[in-house]
Amino acid sequence: MFLADHGADVIHIDPPSGPRWCHPANAVLHRGKRCIRLDLKTEEGHIQARRLMTGADIIIENFRPGVMSRLGLDAAVAVELNPGVIWCSMPGFPSDDPRASMRAWEGIVCAASGLYPAPGFGYGGDQTTPTFTDLPLSSNYGAFLAAHRIVAALRTQRQSGRGQTMEISLFEAGFHGLGNGAEEPPSRTLSHTLVLGKMRSATGVRKARDKNYVYIDSPLRGLQRLLDRFLPGPDLKSIDEVEVPALVNDVNDLLLTKPACDWERLCQEELEGALGLAQPVSAWLEDKHALDSESIISVNDCEYGDTFQAGFAVRLSLNRPFVRHGRRYEPLSAGAQIEWLEPQLRRQAADGVTPTLPLAGLRVLDLSTLLAAPTTTRILVQHGAEVIKIDRPGIITGDVDPLTDDEVAFIGARTVSAGKRMMFLDLKSTKGRDILATLIAKSDVVHHNFTPGTALRLGVDEHSVRNINPSVIMSTMSLHSYGGFRETYRGHDMLAQMVTGMGHRHGGPNGPKTQSTYVNDNAAGHLNAFGIIVALLHHDATGQGQMVNASLSRTATLHQLPYMIKYAGMAGNEPSGSGTRGWSAFNRLYKARDGWFYVACGHQNGRQLVETQSGFEELVIVPDQAVESWLEIKFEHALVADCISILLQAGLSAHTYCRPQELDGDAKVVRRALLATIDHPGLGVARGIGLPVYSSVDHEKSLLKARRPGSDTIDVLLEYGFENQIDQLLKDGVIATDAADILNVGQLSRFSGQEQE
């Protein structure tokens, strides 16, 4: 879908019986594509498939490992027919995993990769009871990861004529959903004595006068301004904790005096505060900002007619994404053929030189903070780019404002800034701006997550940057996408969840509730990186730079793709509420005596248990609406291993629910370095998600290491010609070279696993 939205001619092949998943979401997933039906087990279907392979630039398949080989249409065959082709296989589990032959339904993979974490994951509290989410997270992360890896491979293909064979299992991709939550120890420990910790109860979901909801987010500067205007007196920096409950009640009463949308506009546009609307999916699908920014688009579908549906992955100023046409089915009569609309992409002749990393030589200046935006540039490092990460010296000198995001600076630093050169530079000082201009002039990409107003004040808005470097690719990460009235709004992951409907569905009848992990922060950087590489392909061909904008609410929209469609006569049917355990009796989490497990069997009803396993005979007379309760009782006194054994013998898929903090003990996880124990220079030995370098040759790869913030300041200044100013710059506080004790230092003795380089 992402490739089709950016102009690719995509031919989608279904089996003769039609799509395996019959769902309205197909109108979104297959827009812009031509869909045909082929029987790959017949000679005619085989011939058609081989002919299409010969003319393709990219081939994507998601069968279980071994299926394409049995059909005689695997990667080896494709490469023999088409040596420069890019082959991307996306199975549920890797081909060398013992679970590779299992039908890897969404819930199975999510349970296996820790994507149903307990409510207390990363926060203390309950660490044992999983939280089901109806978001197809493993599929989403697989698609997001594959998108930037494929377009990066296209760059290598263009430059060298060489293709690439890659396997991106959904199990592997799911670990990106853990993000910095997998860090041990955390990059930074946030003290509960901080203002944000003291005022935590003042943030979150609140009801407005019209019975709709808003969400108060950090940073707290906006809440302070709200108090100054309507409830003058309290100072959030000095308020005593015993006074907080009364203040929270006053804020709750205040919010009951205006409609929710009025509070959002007032707090964001007048007070510059992080407060947002919490609304259902149905409202987001017709939201003015969503439509104006093309986070939601209108598409005419062959089955449902006019639809509102999830929009584009990223916004580019020159290579604007578009929908060529709605989903289109093209029946093939006997002997008929379907042809590619365009010839293959032009490729440089292979010269015998081993392909370099796709972004080798690319210089990226990263001015971003927190999680989502720095993830973008870390992914560029994984593809070979050199990234200079600039942070504010005040963070380590104590020149901080507790009502801003200063208190949470460097959260997840080992995860989101691995592989980068780390520098402290004061962008508000004249000398700092002079250094910044020099860095911009020699950069290929400039990336930040400032609001437009802040970017203008710091001189890193698009106009100012292009005055220095006209052909640079500008990249921004924002809460809401450019193009709509919310484009200047501020806030974090939670506001994106709330405005797009994620909170309403997760909370159910008890009101909106946030997901327990940073689902959008961990994903948005992958989409941003995809957009940057698409822009780079255009730059390679034309020399033109452009603006790339990704956003948290756009990402939240795509995370919810199965629900992001609206058409006349549509009936909603989706699980909701944080207590939900799954989709149906045979597609959900169950509790056993010693833990939890997930069972799935697709479109079957699971009654084959009666035919193959003793003790389940009674199930045949249990009413459909009572099957879940019957199975809950059946499983609750058994061991997880016994339950899974019975279900697998009956032909169902089943898997233990894996807690994220236990996955580092899984040999399959350690062997593939999905979680890795790394010795980070200046930061000690610590665990986190493995971050491989994406070589164009698919073999064992090295893992990125994080560096101590500020450790490269002097080297960067020397490289860019400021050797005679370093002493004065240090004296004036324009630069800094050491992060002091702001980050935790890992200790190898805390880990049972072996260090991985």
PyMOL commands that set and color helices and strands:
alter all, ss='L'
color gray80, all
select helices_A, chain A and resi 2-5+26-29+43-55+67-70+75-81+106-112+137-160+170-177+179-182+195-198+200-202+221-230+241-255+260-270+281-284+288-292+372-382+394-397+405-408+413-416+430-441+452-458+462-468+493-500+502-510+521-542+552-559+561-563+608-612+617-621+624-635+640-649+660-665+667-671+713-719+723-731+748-750
alter helices_A, ss='H'
color red, helices_A
select strands_A, chain A and resi 10-14+33-37+58-61+86-89+164-167+204-207+213-216+275-278+296-301+305-310+315-316+328-329+363-366+386-391+421-425+445-448+473-478+547-551+565-566+582-584+587-592+595-600+653-656+675-680+684-689+735-736
alter strands_A, ss='S'
color yellow, strands_A
deselect
rebuild
show_as cartoon
